[in-house]
Amino acid sequence: MSILRSLLMLMVVVAMAGVGALFALQNEAAVPLDMLVYTFAPRSIALWVLAAFALGGGAGLLMASFLVLRLRTRLRLLRRQLHKAQGEAERLRSKDIVVGD
């Protein structure tokens, strides 16, 4: 199963690289990028678009990593609480219960 997943991931990466290369070959027009404060030198429009996709993907991964970190911290806290509650439940089960008047 692991080999199949790796092979599928490799195929997706190769396909994405191929699409990126085709896009770059078809869009050779040089376009300057104006960022209000600074204007970048004219480069291929494919470069600007692919750079924007890469930056967006990187930003998405960064935000997702913060979310995963927060969720792992919460999971650790909940596991600690569960372990404590299970210990208390076991302690209460082991006590002798006196039913009396």
C-alpha positions as CSV (number, residue, x, y, z in Angstrom):
1,M,0.0,0.0,0.0
2,S,2.9,2.3,0.8
3,I,4.5,1.7,-2.5
4,L,1.2,2.4,-4.4
5,R,0.8,5.7,-2.5
6,S,4.4,6.7,-3.2
7,L,4.0,5.8,-6.9
8,L,0.8,7.8,-7.1
9,M,2.4,10.8,-5.4
10,L,5.3,10.6,-7.8
11,M,2.9,10.5,-10.8
12,V,1.1,13.6,-9.5
13,V,4.4,15.5,-9.0
14,V,5.6,14.6,-12.5
15,A,2.3,15.6,-14.0
16,M,2.3,19.0,-12.1
17,A,5.9,19.6,-13.3
18,G,4.9,18.8,-16.9
19,V,1.9,21.2,-16.7
20,G,4.1,23.9,-15.2
21,A,6.7,23.4,-18.0
22,L,4.0,23.5,-20.7
23,F,2.5,26.7,-19.1
24,A,5.9,28.3,-19.1
25,L,6.6,27.4,-22.7
26,Q,3.2,28.8,-23.9
27,N,3.4,32.1,-22.0
28,E,6.7,33.8,-22.8
29,A,5.5,37.4,-22.7
30,A,7.5,39.6,-20.3
31,V,5.4,41.5,-17.8
32,P,6.6,43.9,-15.0
33,L,5.1,43.2,-11.6
34,D,3.9,46.4,-9.8
35,M,3.6,46.0,-6.0
36,L,2.5,49.6,-5.3
37,V,5.8,50.3,-3.5
38,Y,8.2,48.5,-5.8
39,T,8.1,47.5,-9.5
40,F,9.9,44.3,-10.4
41,A,11.7,44.0,-13.7
42,P,9.8,42.5,-16.6
43,R,9.8,38.7,-16.4
44,S,7.9,35.9,-18.1
45,I,4.2,35.9,-17.0
46,A,4.6,32.2,-16.4
47,L,7.3,32.9,-13.8
48,W,5.0,35.4,-11.9
49,V,2.0,33.0,-12.0
50,L,4.0,29.9,-10.9
51,A,5.7,32.0,-8.2
52,A,2.3,33.1,-6.9
53,F,1.1,29.5,-6.8
54,A,4.3,28.5,-5.0
55,L,3.9,31.3,-2.4
56,G,0.3,30.5,-1.9
57,G,1.1,26.8,-1.4
58,G,3.8,27.7,1.1
59,A,1.5,30.0,3.0
60,G,-1.2,27.3,3.1
61,L,1.3,24.7,4.4
62,L,2.5,27.2,7.1
63,M,-1.0,27.9,8.2
64,A,-1.9,24.2,8.2
65,S,1.2,23.4,10.3
66,F,0.1,25.9,12.9
67,L,-3.4,24.3,13.0
68,V,-1.8,20.8,13.3
69,L,0.4,22.0,16.1
70,R,-2.6,23.5,18.0
71,L,-4.6,20.3,17.5
72,R,-1.7,18.1,18.7
73,T,-1.4,20.2,21.8
74,R,-5.1,19.9,22.5
75,L,-4.9,16.1,21.9
76,R,-2.0,15.8,24.4
77,L,-4.1,17.7,27.0
78,L,-7.1,15.6,26.4
79,R,-5.1,12.3,26.6
80,R,-3.7,13.5,29.9
81,Q,-7.2,14.3,31.2
82,L,-8.4,10.9,30.0
83,H,-5.5,9.1,31.7
84,K,-6.2,10.9,35.0
85,A,-10.0,10.1,34.8
86,Q,-9.2,6.5,34.0
87,G,-6.9,6.3,37.0
88,E,-9.5,7.8,39.3
89,A,-12.2,5.5,37.9
90,E,-9.9,2.5,38.6
91,R,-9.2,3.8,42.1
92,L,-12.9,4.1,42.8
93,R,-13.6,0.7,41.4
94,S,-11.0,-0.9,43.7
95,K,-12.5,0.6,46.9
96,D,-14.8,-1.5,48.9
97,I,-18.3,-0.3,48.8
98,V,-20.1,-0.6,52.1
99,V,-23.9,-0.9,51.8
100,G,-25.4,-0.3,55.1
101,D,-28.0,1.3,57.2
